[in-house]
Structures are given as C-alpha cells and as structure tokens.
Amino acid sequence: MKLLFSLVTLLALTSGVRLVAADAPVMAQTRTTLEQWVQTRQLISKTRNDWQADKESLEQTVALYERELKSINDQMSKVSTNNSQVAKEMTEATALQKQSNETLDGARQFATDFEARVKKFVPQLPSPLQDILKPLLAKLPADPANTKMLAAERMQVLVGLLGELDKFNNAVNLFNEKRKNPKGEEVAVQTIYIGLGAAYFVNEAGDFAGTGTPGSNGWEWAVKPEIASTVQEVVKIYRNERTARFVTLPATVR
C-alpha cells in the first residue's frame, strides 16, 4: 500500500496543474483504475502465497504417497516371493503325497496277497499253533478289497503272524493232545514238535506212540509203537527230568 501511495503522489506531482484542473469524472476513473490495479496486485500476491502453501502441502502428500507405494511394492514383492515358496512347497507336497499313495497301494496289495497265502497255509499248521494264531487271524479283514482297516494295521497283524510262526519253527514245543489209536479211540498223548518239520507223540503208558509230518491237507500222523520209550525220554529231557543227551528218532525228509 505504501508503494501504491507513493506512486499516486508521484503522479499527482508530475501532473501539476493538469491534475488539479482535470474534470472530476476523470479523477474518479483514475482512482477506480488504481484501486482495481491494487486489488489485482493483492490477488496475485495472495494467489502466489496460496500456491506456495499448496505446493508444499502437495509435495508432502506426494512424498507420503510415494513412501506408501514403495512399502506396498515391497510387500507385494514379499508376497510374490512367498507365493513362489508356497508353490514350490505345494509341488513337493503333491509329489510326496503321490509317492506315499503309491507306497500305500503297494503295501495294501502286499497285505492282500500275503493274507490270502496265510489263510491258505493255516490249515497245514499244527493244531496248537493254529490255536496260538487265532487271535491274530481274527483281525485279518474278511474282504481285503473293501476293508476300512489301515494298511499299517494289516501289516502289524501280518508281522505278528510271522513272528509266531518263526518262534514256533525255531523251537521245540510240547503240547498235550488227543490222538486216535488203531482202534479209533481217542488217547491222551504228549506231542513234541521239532519246529514245523517233525513231531513225535506218546501216551503216558508208553504203549502208543508215533510220528507226525506236515502234509498238503494238514499234519499226517503215523503210529509207531517201537519209538515210544525214545519219545518218552525226549519228553523227560524237555521237562528237565533227565540230563540232556543225543536221542535218535526217525525223520522224513520231503
């Protein structure tokens, strides 16, 4: 405003008498023009100041958005990396699942085949061993193709069966049984099994004895009274009633 006042004073001084003598309308017009010029300058100044303030605000806003955009880009990069890792792990898991399914299928097929062989083989085993295996045999699925029994459970049962078979086959076992004599009468006997390869029986009186061998339809028994005393000796050795010694018994090799 001081600048404008000085400018007006200067114009008045240089105009001299002409300004004094000018018409009132001209003076009024001049005053209006000057006022408008002053207002225009003020508006320009205000606009410049406002723009400067807005510019700073915009710059701060742009900087803020740029930081946020960078943060988002970094997060997206991590997500992309994580997605790649997830995809890799998913591929590995899928491959492992496929391998596991193939292994399980193989185990199920093995169990199915072996169960069939065991069921077919059981009737050929000695009766005492069949009794030992009954609890395990009862756990085998009736229909292997439609069973809900897990492959691992089926394998455990088969391992148990094999364990009992191996235990019996690698030991000498004594059992009380009944055997029919030549007259068809049932006689209480003691039967000693030498693994799964041979068996010998004798009654308490020592007048009924014989041998047993595994056959395709079960064990086959033959009466041999002449070995009664020898079998009794073996039984007493088994019970620790006699000192251990070599005993000769007949055997059939097939």
LOLUMLO-909328 format. One line per field, with one value per atom (N, C-alpha, C): residue in one letter; atom name; x, y, z. Coordinates in steps of 0.02 Angstrom, whole numbers. Layout:
N
aa	[a / ...]
at	[CA / ...]
X	[X / ...]
Y	[Y / ...]
Z	[Z / ...]
END
This chain:
254
aa	[m / m / m / k / k / k / l / l / l / l / l / l / f / f / f / s / s / s / l / l / l / v / v / v / t / t / t / l / l / l / l / l / l / a / a / a / l / l / l / t / t / t / s / s / s / g / g / g / v / v / v / r / r / r / l / l / l / v / v / v / a / a / a / a / a / a / d / d / d / a / a / a / p / p / p / v / v / v / m / m / m / a / a / a / q / q / q / t / t / t / r / r / r / t / t / t / t / t / t / l / l / l / e / e / e / q / q / q / w / w / w / v / v / v / q / q / q / t / t / t / r / r / r / q / q / q / l / l / l / i / i / i / s / s / s / k / k / k / t / t / t / r / r / r / n / n / n / d / d / d / w / w / w / q / q / q / a / a / a / d / d / d / k / k / k / e / e / e / s / s / s / l / l / l / e / e / e / q / q / q / t / t / t / v / v / v / a / a / a / l / l / l / y / y / y / e / e / e / r / r / r / e / e / e / l / l / l / k / k / k / s / s / s / i / i / i / n / n / n / d / d / d / q / q / q / m / m / m / s / s / s / k / k / k / v / v / v / s / s / s / t / t / t / n / n / n / n / n / n / s / s / s / q / q / q / v / v / v / a / a / a / k / k / k / e / e / e / m / m / m / t / t / t / e / e / e / a / a / a / t / t / t / a / a / a / l / l / l / q / q / q / k / k / k / q / q / q / s / s / s / n / n / n / e / e / e / t / t / t / l / l / l / d / d / d / g / g / g / a / a / a / r / r / r / q / q / q / f / f / f / a / a / a / t / t / t / d / d / d / f / f / f / e / e / e / a / a / a / r / r / r / v / v / v / k / k / k / k / k / k / f / f / f / v / v / v / p / p / p / q / q / q / l / l / l / p / p / p / s / s / s / p / p / p / l / l / l / q / q / q / d / d / d / i / i / i / l / l / l / k / k / k / p / p / p / l / l / l / l / l / l / a / a / a / k / k / k / l / l / l / p / p / p / a / a / a / d / d / d / p / p / p / a / a / a / n / n / n / t / t / t / k / k / k / m / m / m / l / l / l / a / a / a / a / a / a / e / e / e / r / r / r / m / m / m / q / q / q / v / v / v / l / l / l / v / v / v / g / g / g / l / l / l / l / l / l / g / g / g / e / e / e / l / l / l / d / d / d / k / k / k / f / f / f / n / n / n / n / n / n / a / a / a / v / v / v / n / n / n / l / l / l / f / f / f / n / n / n / e / e / e / k / k / k / r / r / r / k / k / k / n / n / n / p / p / p / k / k / k / g / g / g / e / e / e / e / e / e / v / v / v / a / a / a / v / v / v / q / q / q / t / t / t / i / i / i / y / y / y / i / i / i / g / g / g / l / l / l / g / g / g / a / a / a / a / a / a / y / y / y / f / f / f / v / v / v / n / n / n / e / e / e / a / a / a / g / g / g / d / d / d / f / f / f / a / a / a / g / g / g / t / t / t / g / g / g / t / t / t / p / p / p / g / g / g / s / s / s / n / n / n / g / g / g / w / w / w / e / e / e / w / w / w / a / a / a / v / v / v / k / k / k / p / p / p / e / e / e / i / i / i / a / a / a / s / s / s / t / t / t / v / v / v / q / q / q / e / e / e / v / v / v / v / v / v / k / k / k / i / i / i / y / y / y / r / r / r / n / n / n / e / e / e / r / r / r / t / t / t / a / a / a / r / r / r / f / f / f / v / v / v / t / t / t / l / l / l / p / p / p / a / a / a / t / t / t / v / v / v / r / r / r]
at	[N / CA / C / N / CA / C / N / CA / C / N / CA / C / N / CA / C / N / CA / C / N / CA / C / N / CA / C / N / CA / C / N / CA / C / N / CA / C / N / CA / C / N / CA / C / N / CA / C / N / CA / C / N / CA / C / N / CA / C / N / CA / C / N / CA / C / N / CA / C / N / CA / C / N / CA / C / N / CA / C / N / CA / C / N / CA / C / N / CA / C / N / CA / C / N / CA / C / N / CA / C / N / CA / C / N / CA / C / N / CA / C / N / CA / C / N / CA / C / N / CA / C / N / CA / C / N / CA / C / N / CA / C / N / CA / C / N / CA / C / N / CA / C / N / CA / C / N / CA / C / N / CA / C / N / CA / C / N / CA / C / N / CA / C / N / CA / C / N / CA / C / N / CA / C / N / CA / C / N / CA / C / N / CA / C / N / CA / C / N / CA / C / N / CA / C / N / CA / C / N / CA / C / N / CA / C / N / CA / C / N / CA / C / N / CA / C / N / CA / C / N / CA / C / N / CA / C / N / CA / C / N / CA / C / N / CA / C / N / CA / C / N / CA / C / N / CA / C / N / CA / C / N / CA / C / N / CA / C / N / CA / C / N / CA / C / N / CA / C / N / CA / C / N / CA / C / N / CA / C / N / CA / C / N / CA / C / N / CA / C / N / CA / C / N / CA / C / N / CA / C / N / CA / C / N / CA / C / N / CA / C / N / CA / C / N / CA / C / N / CA / C / N / CA / C / N / CA / C / N / CA / C / N / CA / C / N / CA / C / N / CA / C / N / CA / C / N / CA / C / N / CA / C / N / CA / C / N / CA / C / N / CA / C / N / CA / C / N / CA / C / N / CA / C / N / CA / C / N / CA / C / N / CA / C / N / CA / C / N / CA / C / N / CA / C / N / CA / C / N / CA / C / N / CA / C / N / CA / C / N / CA / C / N / CA / C / N / CA / C / N / CA / C / N / CA / C / N / CA / C / N / CA / C / N / CA / C / N / CA / C / N / CA / C / N / CA / C / N / CA / C / N / CA / C / N / CA / C / N / CA / C / N / CA / C / N / CA / C / N / CA / C / N / CA / C / N / CA / C / N / CA / C / N / CA / C / N / CA / C / N / CA / C / N / CA / C / N / CA / C / N / CA / C / N / CA / C / N / CA / C / N / CA / C / N / CA / C / N / CA / C / N / CA / C / N / CA / C / N / CA / C / N / CA / C / N / CA / C / N / CA / C / N / CA / C / N / CA / C / N / CA / C / N / CA / C / N / CA / C / N / CA / C / N / CA / C / N / CA / C / N / CA / C / N / CA / C / N / CA / C / N / CA / C / N / CA / C / N / CA / C / N / CA / C / N / CA / C / N / CA / C / N / CA / C / N / CA / C / N / CA / C / N / CA / C / N / CA / C / N / CA / C / N / CA / C / N / CA / C / N / CA / C / N / CA / C / N / CA / C / N / CA / C / N / CA / C / N / CA / C / N / CA / C / N / CA / C / N / CA / C / N / CA / C / N / CA / C / N / CA / C / N / CA / C / N / CA / C / N / CA / C / N / CA / C / N / CA / C / N / CA / C / N / CA / C / N / CA / C / N / CA / C / N / CA / C / N / CA / C / N / CA / C / N / CA / C / N / CA / C / N / CA / C / N / CA / C / N / CA / C / N / CA / C / N / CA / C / N / CA / C / N / CA / C / N / CA / C / N / CA / C / N / CA / C / N / CA / C / N / CA / C / N / CA / C / N / CA / C / N / CA / C / N / CA / C / N / CA / C / N / CA / C / N / CA / C / N / CA / C / N / CA / C / N / CA / C / N / CA / C / N / CA / C / N / CA / C / N / CA / C / N / CA / C / N / CA / C / N / CA / C / N / CA / C / N / CA / C / N / CA / C / N / CA / C / N / CA / C / N / CA / C / N / CA / C / N / CA / C / N / CA / C / N / CA / C / N / CA / C / N / CA / C / N / CA / C / N / CA / C / N / CA / C / N / CA / C / N / CA / C / N / CA / C / N / CA / C]
X	[41 / 0 / 43 / 99 / 144 / 170 / 186 / 211 / 158 / 97 / 42 / 31 / 35 / 25 / 79 / 140 / 196 / 186 / 162 / 150 / 97 / 45 / -10 / 16 / 56 / 85 / 129 / 170 / 215 / 175 / 124 / 82 / 50 / 31 / -1 / 49 / 109 / 159 / 180 / 189 / 211 / 155 / 95 / 39 / 28 / 49 / 45 / -26 / -32 / -96 / -147 / -123 / -171 / -215 / -184 / -224 / -274 / -250 / -296 / -353 / -335 / -387 / -429 / -410 / -448 / -519 / -558 / -628 / -636 / -685 / -700 / -711 / -746 / -755 / -690 / -642 / -578 / -542 / -545 / -512 / -543 / -608 / -642 / -623 / -618 / -599 / -528 / -485 / -416 / -411 / -449 / -448 / -473 / -526 / -554 / -503 / -469 / -419 / -363 / -341 / -287 / -309 / -370 / -396 / -399 / -422 / -425 / -355 / -308 / -239 / -211 / -226 / -204 / -235 / -300 / -335 / -306 / -289 / -260 / -193 / -152 / -87 / -95 / -143 / -155 / -178 / -221 / -245 / -189 / -145 / -88 / -43 / -30 / 12 / -19 / -84 / -119 / -117 / -129 / -128 / -60 / -7 / 60 / 74 / 53 / 63 / 24 / -39 / -80 / -49 / -25 / 6 / 68 / 106 / 166 / 148 / 96 / 73 / 46 / 5 / -23 / 31 / 81 / 136 / 172 / 187 / 220 / 178 / 112 / 67 / 64 / 61 / 59 / 123 / 179 / 243 / 247 / 223 / 222 / 175 / 117 / 69 / 99 / 131 / 162 / 217 / 258 / 311 / 281 / 225 / 192 / 166 / 133 / 107 / 163 / 219 / 275 / 303 / 306 / 330 / 281 / 217 / 167 / 170 / 179 / 183 / 243 / 299 / 360 / 349 / 315 / 301 / 256 / 206 / 160 / 198 / 242 / 281 / 327 / 356 / 398 / 358 / 298 / 254 / 232 / 217 / 197 / 254 / 315 / 373 / 381 / 370 / 374 / 319 / 260 / 204 / 219 / 249 / 267 / 318 / 368 / 418 / 386 / 341 / 307 / 264 / 231 / 190 / 233 / 293 / 339 / 359 / 373 / 392 / 334 / 273 / 213 / 203 / 211 / 203 / 254 / 316 / 368 / 351 / 330 / 313 / 252 / 204 / 145 / 165 / 210 / 234 / 268 / 311 / 346 / 297 / 247 / 197 / 156 / 139 / 100 / 139 / 204 / 247 / 254 / 262 / 268 / 203 / 147 / 83 / 74 / 94 / 89 / 133 / 194 / 239 / 210 / 181 / 151 / 92 / 51 / -6 / 17 / 70 / 96 / 124 / 158 / 184 / 128 / 75 / 18 / -17 / -24 / -55 / -15 / 52 / 95 / 88 / 84 / 76 / 9 / -43 / -109 / -109 / -78 / -76 / -35 / 21 / 63 / 23 / -12 / -51 / -106 / -139 / -193 / -166 / -110 / -81 / -57 / -24 / 3 / -52 / -104 / -161 / -192 / -198 / -225 / -181 / -115 / -68 / -72 / -77 / -80 / -143 / -200 / -264 / -262 / -227 / -222 / -174 / -124 / -71 / -90 / -135 / -152 / -176 / -219 / -242 / -185 / -129 / -73 / -29 / -44 / -4 / -27 / 16 / -5 / -63 / -107 / -166 / -148 / -98 / -80 / -59 / -23 / -2 / -62 / -109 / -170 / -207 / -209 / -241 / -205 / -139 / -99 / -113 / -123 / -132 / -204 / -252 / -322 / -336 / -310 / -324 / -299 / -242 / -215 / -253 / -271 / -308 / -377 / -405 / -471 / -468 / -409 / -401 / -394 / -382 / -375 / -442 / -443 / -506 / -538 / -604 / -640 / -638 / -644 / -643 / -588 / -528 / -472 / -486 / -528 / -541 / -586 / -625 / -673 / -665 / -604 / -593 / -575 / -595 / -577 / -515 / -489 / -429 / -369 / -331 / -273 / -220 / -182 / -128 / -78 / -63 / -14 / -39 / -104 / -132 / -128 / -143 / -140 / -69 / -21 / 49 / 70 / 46 / 62 / 37 / -24 / -52 / -10 / 9 / 50 / 118 / 147 / 212 / 203 / 148 / 134 / 127 / 92 / 85 / 152 / 192 / 258 / 302 / 295 / 333 / 316 / 251 / 230 / 252 / 247 / 269 / 344 / 382 / 455 / 473 / 438 / 451 / 438 / 383 / 366 / 415 / 434 / 477 / 548 / 570 / 638 / 643 / 594 / 594 / 566 / 578 / 548 / 489 / 429 / 369 / 333 / 309 / 274 / 202 / 154 / 83 / 48 / -4 / -48 / -104 / -110 / -160 / -196 / -241 / -275 / -266 / -250 / -238 / -276 / -302 / -340 / -292 / -304 / -263 / -292 / -260 / -284 / -356 / -381 / -450 / -499 / -473 / -517 / -533 / -499 / -512 / -465 / -491 / -450 / -409 / -344 / -298 / -261 / -255 / -217 / -143 / -112 / -40 / -4 / 60 / 103 / 140 / 133 / 164 / 219 / 277 / 332 / 347 / 343 / 354 / 426 / 461 / 527 / 518 / 507 / 491 / 428 / 429 / 373 / 391 / 445 / 467 / 447 / 440 / 426 / 394 / 359 / 328 / 327 / 326 / 326 / 278 / 239 / 190 / 196 / 175 / 175 / 125 / 93 / 46 / 83 / 48 / 79 / 102 / 62 / 78 / 137 / 153 / 210 / 194 / 130 / 112 / 79 / 79 / 50 / 94 / 125 / 170 / 171 / 201 / 204 / 238 / 234 / 266 / 215 / 233 / 190 / 233 / 207 / 241 / 190 / 212 / 166 / 147 / 83 / 59 / 20 / 0 / -36 / -105 / -134 / -200 / -197 / -139 / -131 / -79 / -68 / -18 / -42 / 4 / -11 / 24 / -14 / 12 / 17 / 72 / 84 / 100 / 68 / 78 / 141 / 186 / 249 / 264 / 236 / 245 / 317 / 359 / 429 / 470 / 444 / 482 / 455 / 409 / 376 / 425 / 471 / 518 / 565 / 585 / 630 / 594 / 530 / 492 / 482 / 468 / 461 / 525 / 582 / 646 / 654 / 634 / 638 / 593 / 534 / 487 / 517 / 549 / 578 / 638 / 676 / 731 / 704 / 649 / 618 / 595 / 570 / 546 / 601 / 662 / 720 / 718 / 684 / 681 / 738 / 771 / 830 / 885 / 947 / 1002 / 999 / 1013 / 1011 / 1063 / 1043 / 1088 / 1060 / 1101 / 1078 / 1030 / 974 / 923 / 908 / 907 / 893 / 818 / 790 / 719 / 713 / 664 / 655 / 630 / 651 / 630 / 619 / 570 / 555 / 574 / 616 / 638 / 598 / 564 / 525 / 551]
Y	[-60 / 0 / 62 / 61 / 119 / 132 / 78 / 85 / 118 / 96 / 125 / 197 / 214 / 284 / 329 / 305 / 344 / 354 / 300 / 306 / 358 / 359 / 408 / 478 / 487 / 553 / 577 / 530 / 547 / 569 / 532 / 550 / 619 / 633 / 698 / 754 / 744 / 796 / 810 / 758 / 767 / 794 / 784 / 809 / 883 / 909 / 981 / 1005 / 1060 / 1095 / 1055 / 1011 / 974 / 930 / 898 / 855 / 895 / 955 / 998 / 1022 / 1035 / 1063 / 1011 / 945 / 893 / 890 / 861 / 852 / 801 / 809 / 762 / 691 / 679 / 610 / 575 / 612 / 582 / 562 / 604 / 587 / 525 / 524 / 465 / 401 / 405 / 347 / 325 / 375 / 359 / 324 / 352 / 321 / 248 / 238 / 169 / 122 / 148 / 106 / 87 / 138 / 123 / 72 / 81 / 34 / -37 / -43 / -108 / -138 / -94 / -118 / -144 / -104 / -125 / -192 / -200 / -263 / -321 / -305 / -358 / -381 / -332 / -349 / -390 / -369 / -406 / -478 / -483 / -550 / -594 / -562 / -600 / -623 / -577 / -594 / -649 / -641 / -693 / -760 / -758 / -820 / -853 / -809 / -837 / -869 / -835 / -863 / -928 / -925 / -986 / -1044 / -1028 / -1081 / -1109 / -1064 / -1087 / -1135 / -1115 / -1158 / -1224 / -1219 / -1280 / -1324 / -1292 / -1331 / -1372 / -1339 / -1376 / -1433 / -1420 / -1472 / -1530 / -1512 / -1563 / -1604 / -1569 / -1604 / -1654 / -1633 / -1677 / -1737 / -1722 / -1775 / -1825 / -1798 / -1841 / -1884 / -1854 / -1892 / -1948 / -1932 / -1982 / -2040 / -2022 / -2074 / -2115 / -2083 / -2120 / -2170 / -2149 / -2195 / -2254 / -2238 / -2291 / -2338 / -2309 / -2351 / -2396 / -2369 / -2410 / -2467 / -2450 / -2502 / -2556 / -2535 / -2583 / -2626 / -2594 / -2632 / -2683 / -2662 / -2709 / -2768 / -2752 / -2806 / -2852 / -2822 / -2863 / -2907 / -2881 / -2921 / -2980 / -2966 / -3021 / -3072 / -3046 / -3092 / -3135 / -3104 / -3141 / -3195 / -3175 / -3224 / -3280 / -3260 / -3310 / -3356 / -3326 / -3367 / -3417 / -3396 / -3442 / -3498 / -3480 / -3531 / -3579 / -3550 / -3592 / -3638 / -3612 / -3654 / -3711 / -3695 / -3746 / -3800 / -3777 / -3824 / -3865 / -3834 / -3871 / -3925 / -3908 / -3957 / -4015 / -3999 / -4052 / -4095 / -4062 / -4099 / -4145 / -4120 / -4160 / -4221 / -4211 / -4267 / -4318 / -4292 / -4336 / -4375 / -4340 / -4374 / -4429 / -4415 / -4465 / -4525 / -4512 / -4566 / -4607 / -4571 / -4605 / -4648 / -4622 / -4661 / -4724 / -4716 / -4775 / -4826 / -4801 / -4847 / -4882 / -4844 / -4873 / -4924 / -4908 / -4956 / -5020 / -5012 / -5071 / -5111 / -5075 / -5109 / -5146 / -5113 / -5145 / -5208 / -5204 / -5262 / -5318 / -5299 / -5350 / -5383 / -5341 / -5368 / -5415 / -5394 / -5435 / -5503 / -5502 / -5565 / -5608 / -5577 / -5617 / -5645 / -5605 / -5630 / -5691 / -5690 / -5748 / -5809 / -5799 / -5854 / -5882 / -5837 / -5859 / -5899 / -5874 / -5910 / -5979 / -5983 / -6048 / -6094 / -6065 / -6103 / -6128 / -6090 / -6106 / -6178 / -6205 / -6274 / -6326 / -6308 / -6354 / -6351 / -6304 / -6295 / -6342 / -6356 / -6397 / -6365 / -6405 / -6379 / -6331 / -6347 / -6300 / -6231 / -6231 / -6167 / -6130 / -6166 / -6134 / -6099 / -6131 / -6100 / -6036 / -6037 / -5979 / -5921 / -5938 / -5886 / -5860 / -5893 / -5874 / -5800 / -5772 / -5701 / -5655 / -5671 / -5629 / -5640 / -5703 / -5718 / -5684 / -5677 / -5645 / -5571 / -5541 / -5470 / -5459 / -5511 / -5503 / -5484 / -5438 / -5418 / -5475 / -5481 / -5534 / -5521 / -5458 / -5439 / -5387 / -5408 / -5361 / -5304 / -5316 / -5264 / -5208 / -5222 / -5172 / -5161 / -5168 / -5159 / -5086 / -5063 / -4997 / -5000 / -5059 / -5069 / -5037 / -4998 / -4964 / -5014 / -4995 / -5038 / -5052 / -5001 / -5009 / -5061 / -5060 / -5108 / -5179 / -5184 / -5250 / -5277 / -5233 / -5255 / -5276 / -5241 / -5259 / -5329 / -5345 / -5411 / -5465 / -5450 / -5498 / -5508 / -5454 / -5460 / -5502 / -5493 / -5534 / -5607 / -5622 / -5691 / -5722 / -5684 / -5709 / -5721 / -5676 / -5684 / -5749 / -5764 / -5825 / -5887 / -5883 / -5939 / -5952 / -5898 / -5904 / -5930 / -5905 / -5928 / -6002 / -6025 / -6097 / -6139 / -6115 / -6153 / -6160 / -6114 / -6115 / -6139 / -6179 / -6204 / -6275 / -6306 / -6371 / -6358 / -6380 / -6364 / -6429 / -6430 / -6488 / -6469 / -6511 / -6497 / -6561 / -6553 / -6609 / -6612 / -6668 / -6675 / -6743 / -6754 / -6819 / -6845 / -6909 / -6940 / -7007 / -7024 / -7087 / -7146 / -7199 / -7260 / -7303 / -7358 / -7401 / -7424 / -7424 / -7444 / -7386 / -7328 / -7270 / -7234 / -7255 / -7224 / -7163 / -7111 / -7053 / -7066 / -7054 / -7066 / -7002 / -6985 / -6926 / -6939 / -6896 / -6903 / -6837 / -6843 / -6784 / -6781 / -6726 / -6718 / -6666 / -6685 / -6639 / -6621 / -6555 / -6530 / -6503 / -6528 / -6502 / -6451 / -6388 / -6337 / -6355 / -6341 / -6358 / -6416 / -6452 / -6505 / -6575 / -6585 / -6653 / -6651 / -6705 / -6710 / -6782 / -6793 / -6860 / -6860 / -6913 / -6915 / -6982 / -6981 / -7042 / -7032 / -7088 / -7083 / -7097 / -7087 / -7094 / -7166 / -7214 / -7285 / -7307 / -7273 / -7291 / -7347 / -7361 / -7413 / -7386 / -7320 / -7289 / -7229 / -7233 / -7180 / -7175 / -7123 / -7115 / -7050 / -7036 / -6977 / -6935 / -6872 / -6827 / -6787 / -6777 / -6736 / -6691 / -6632 / -6586 / -6612 / -6606 / -6627 / -6570 / -6581 / -6529 / -6515 / -6563 / -6554 / -6553 / -6541 / -6541 / -6593 / -6598 / -6645 / -6717 / -6759 / -6831 / -6870 / -6915 / -6950 / -7025 / -7053 / -7125 / -7156 / -7213 / -7247 / -7290 / -7281 / -7319 / -7335 / -7389 / -7407 / -7417 / -7436 / -7452 / -7391 / -7330 / -7271 / -7241 / -7277 / -7249 / -7231 / -7277 / -7264 / -7206 / -7202 / -7148 / -7081 / -7078 / -7015 / -6996 / -7045 / -7030 / -7000 / -7026 / -6999 / -6926 / -6911 / -6842 / -6796 / -6820 / -6779 / -6764 / -6814 / -6804 / -6755 / -6759 / -6712 / -6640 / -6635 / -6569 / -6540 / -6582 / -6559 / -6553 / -6564 / -6562 / -6617 / -6671 / -6728 / -6776 / -6767 / -6808 / -6762 / -6786 / -6748 / -6748 / -6691 / -6686 / -6732 / -6766 / -6809 / -6816 / -6842 / -6854 / -6913 / -6903 / -6955 / -6963 / -7025 / -7038 / -7053 / -7016 / -7025 / -7027 / -7062 / -7065 / -6998 / -6982 / -6918 / -6929 / -6894 / -6899 / -6834 / -6838 / -6779 / -6775 / -6717 / -6709 / -6652]
Z	[0 / 0 / 0 / 36 / 36 / -34 / -71 / -139 / -183 / -176 / -216 / -198 / -132 / -111 / -139 / -140 / -167 / -241 / -275 / -347 / -361 / -322 / -331 / -319 / -267 / -251 / -308 / -334 / -389 / -450 / -466 / -523 / -513 / -452 / -438 / -446 / -422 / -426 / -497 / -537 / -607 / -650 / -630 / -671 / -660 / -604 / -591 / -592 / -627 / -630 / -667 / -714 / -755 / -712 / -660 / -617 / -578 / -557 / -517 / -560 / -622 / -666 / -700 / -691 / -727 / -701 / -745 / -727 / -672 / -634 / -579 / -604 / -660 / -684 / -701 / -728 / -746 / -683 / -633 / -570 / -539 / -543 / -515 / -552 / -618 / -659 / -642 / -634 / -618 / -551 / -502 / -436 / -439 / -478 / -484 / -515 / -568 / -602 / -555 / -516 / -470 / -417 / -393 / -343 / -371 / -434 / -466 / -474 / -492 / -501 / -435 / -382 / -316 / -297 / -309 / -293 / -333 / -397 / -439 / -412 / -391 / -363 / -299 / -258 / -196 / -211 / -262 / -280 / -306 / -347 / -372 / -315 / -268 / -211 / -169 / -156 / -117 / -152 / -219 / -258 / -256 / -260 / -258 / -190 / -137 / -70 / -60 / -83 / -77 / -117 / -176 / -218 / -184 / -153 / -119 / -62 / -24 / 31 / 4 / -49 / -79 / -108 / -137 / -167 / -114 / -57 / -3 / 22 / 29 / 52 / 3 / -62 / -114 / -116 / -108 / -107 / -49 / 10 / 67 / 55 / 25 / 10 / -40 / -93 / -143 / -112 / -68 / -33 / 9 / 43 / 85 / 42 / -13 / -58 / -88 / -104 / -133 / -82 / -19 / 33 / 41 / 41 / 47 / -13 / -72 / -133 / -131 / -106 / -100 / -51 / 6 / 56 / 27 / -11 / -43 / -93 / -132 / -181 / -146 / -90 / -52 / -26 / -1 / 24 / -32 / -89 / -146 / -170 / -166 / -184 / -138 / -72 / -24 / -35 / -50 / -64 / -124 / -175 / -235 / -219 / -176 / -155 / -115 / -68 / -28 / -71 / -121 / -166 / -204 / -223 / -257 / -210 / -147 / -98 / -85 / -79 / -68 / -127 / -187 / -247 / -248 / -228 / -226 / -175 / -115 / -62 / -82 / -117 / -139 / -189 / -234 / -283 / -249 / -200 / -163 / -123 / -92 / -53 / -98 / -158 / -205 / -227 / -241 / -261 / -205 / -143 / -85 / -74 / -82 / -74 / -126 / -188 / -241 / -224 / -201 / -182 / -123 / -74 / -17 / -38 / -83 / -107 / -144 / -184 / -220 / -171 / -118 / -67 / -30 / -13 / 21 / -23 / -86 / -133 / -136 / -138 / -138 / -74 / -18 / 47 / 51 / 26 / 27 / -17 / -75 / -119 / -89 / -58 / -24 / 32 / 72 / 128 / 102 / 48 / 20 / -3 / -39 / -64 / -7 / 43 / 97 / 142 / 152 / 192 / 160 / 94 / 59 / 68 / 65 / 73 / 144 / 193 / 263 / 275 / 251 / 261 / 228 / 172 / 137 / 173 / 206 / 238 / 308 / 341 / 411 / 421 / 379 / 390 / 390 / 363 / 360 / 423 / 468 / 528 / 583 / 631 / 688 / 725 / 752 / 787 / 844 / 885 / 939 / 912 / 855 / 826 / 797 / 769 / 744 / 801 / 860 / 917 / 939 / 934 / 952 / 904 / 841 / 789 / 784 / 815 / 808 / 823 / 879 / 893 / 837 / 809 / 755 / 690 / 676 / 615 / 615 / 676 / 681 / 663 / 665 / 648 / 573 / 535 / 463 / 432 / 384 / 352 / 314 / 322 / 286 / 211 / 191 / 120 / 110 / 91 / 84 / 36 / -14 / -65 / -39 / 13 / 38 / 113 / 137 / 209 / 225 / 285 / 308 / 353 / 360 / 402 / 368 / 406 / 379 / 358 / 307 / 283 / 338 / 379 / 432 / 483 / 499 / 546 / 517 / 453 / 421 / 421 / 409 / 410 / 480 / 531 / 600 / 616 / 593 / 605 / 570 / 508 / 471 / 503 / 528 / 562 / 625 / 660 / 719 / 701 / 647 / 625 / 607 / 569 / 550 / 611 / 661 / 723 / 759 / 764 / 797 / 758 / 692 / 650 / 659 / 658 / 665 / 734 / 785 / 853 / 861 / 833 / 837 / 798 / 739 / 694 / 720 / 763 / 788 / 860 / 880 / 949 / 951 / 1008 / 1022 / 1069 / 1050 / 1087 / 1108 / 1169 / 1195 / 1211 / 1188 / 1198 / 1218 / 1258 / 1275 / 1223 / 1188 / 1135 / 1142 / 1096 / 1091 / 1021 / 1018 / 954 / 951 / 893 / 887 / 876 / 915 / 907 / 850 / 834 / 780 / 789 / 850 / 862 / 853 / 839 / 831 / 895 / 949 / 1013 / 1023 / 1055 / 1069 / 1132 / 1124 / 1179 / 1195 / 1259 / 1280 / 1269 / 1233 / 1219 / 1230 / 1233 / 1235 / 1168 / 1135 / 1069 / 1073 / 1049 / 1048 / 975 / 959 / 891 / 884 / 834 / 818 / 763 / 784 / 735 / 697 / 632 / 588 / 542 / 560 / 516 / 537 / 602 / 626 / 695 / 713 / 779 / 801 / 868 / 896 / 955 / 960 / 1015 / 1051 / 1114 / 1154 / 1211 / 1232 / 1288 / 1353 / 1409 / 1474 / 1487 / 1461 / 1472 / 1431 / 1377 / 1335 / 1287 / 1275 / 1227 / 1164 / 1159 / 1098 / 1080 / 1022 / 1001 / 925 / 900 / 827 / 807 / 742 / 714 / 676 / 667 / 629 / 580 / 520 / 469 / 435 / 414 / 381 / 311 / 294 / 229 / 196 / 134 / 96 / 126 / 161 / 192 / 268 / 295 / 367 / 387 / 453 / 476 / 470 / 450 / 442 / 497 / 528 / 587 / 573 / 595 / 585 / 653 / 667 / 730 / 726 / 776 / 779 / 853 / 876 / 947 / 967 / 920 / 935 / 959 / 947 / 968 / 1032 / 1064 / 1123 / 1179 / 1196 / 1250 / 1234 / 1170 / 1150 / 1155 / 1132 / 1136 / 1209 / 1252 / 1323 / 1352 / 1329 / 1351 / 1329 / 1268 / 1243 / 1284 / 1301 / 1341 / 1409 / 1440 / 1506 / 1502 / 1449 / 1439 / 1431 / 1393 / 1383 / 1450 / 1494 / 1559 / 1611 / 1591 / 1635 / 1689 / 1671 / 1717 / 1703 / 1648 / 1630 / 1603 / 1610 / 1583 / 1507 / 1477 / 1404 / 1372 / 1319 / 1281 / 1211 / 1166 / 1098 / 1096 / 1062 / 1055 / 980 / 958 / 887 / 876 / 831 / 813 / 738 / 712 / 639 / 612 / 553 / 522 / 448 / 421 / 349 / 316 / 265 / 228 / 163 / 151 / 90 / 48]
END
